[in-house]
């Protein structure tokens, strides 16, 4: 196996695929980067058996072949190369690498032993504009659970029907829902649970603009091709929480407020909330104002934000981060906050349309707050 490749293109390709390297695994070969030189291309691939990312870069191939090189070491090494071109000469799973004045040898493993994820049958194909899918993922995935106490909540539910696509994530403290209607689907309507990590990696490789992207689903996998990069991921098994049953169907208080003003006000007050380690803020909604307060042993912060209020006055407390996480992913100038009482969730929704829906659980207010 012998080939030459542009160093910058090699670095870009490796930077793409190493996102699928496993953090820990009992299958040692998966800690490596699979390389296949054939024709006039170099195929790079990484997989942890739940997600696989592969990409192709142009190469001058003098002798075809495959090898698996140590992933983290090889990736870091390529980042530091200064030569315009890098050459590889592989004999008996030992790679001799040269770039500029740098030379090294790396012991690899046989490419034939690398575990490759199966191809995906096209049971359902969803066609979407890249910016729309990136917007959905960015606006939703932060609410997926970060720990494995309820594994199914580390993924996001994607519902595909004749009206478009809905993406839902929740972690027990907040729920995020995004809808996109300008989407074409071919195949039967279906619901899939996609690991949050896989959705994030798909969103990262999508261009900021350009033509439509197709996402293919089988009963067990999701797959998409973006340019020279392919991502395949395993879907999660199990039943997602019946989230529609927990969505409030009424409210006693509705607040129309400038999103940026509210975000900046909470950010300033939350500095004091973090000093108390509780990270709690209290919202007092009355007299056309949202009064934001936080107390700690070293002080008290207060800020008022003007708002239009319909319905009953209310005092309600939240974890500041859960609230700002929502406000940061929105672009709208104004939003609605809907509440029933101080122990029921706050719903954040658009002033027009139904493109998003966020639910944030409050914290019971103790005396002195």
Secondary structure, DSSP 8 states (H G I E B T S, - for coil): -EEEEEHHHHHHHHHHHGGGS-SS-S-GGGGEEEEEEETTEEEEEEE-SSEEEEEEEE-EEEE-EEEEEEHHHHHHHHHT--SSEEEEEEETTEEEEEETTEEEEEE-B-GGG---------SEEEEEEHHHHHHHHHTTGGGS-SSSTTGGGGEEEEEEETTEEEEEEE-SSEEEEEEE-S-EEEES-EEEEEEHHHHHHHHHHS-SSSSEEEEEE-SSEEEEEETTEEEEEEB--S----GGGGS-S--SEEEEEEHHHHHHHHHHHHHHHHHTTS-EEEEEEETTEEEEEEEETTEEEEEEEEEEEEE--EEEEEEHHHHHHHHHT---SEEEEEESSTTS-EEEEESSSSSEEEEE--B---TT-
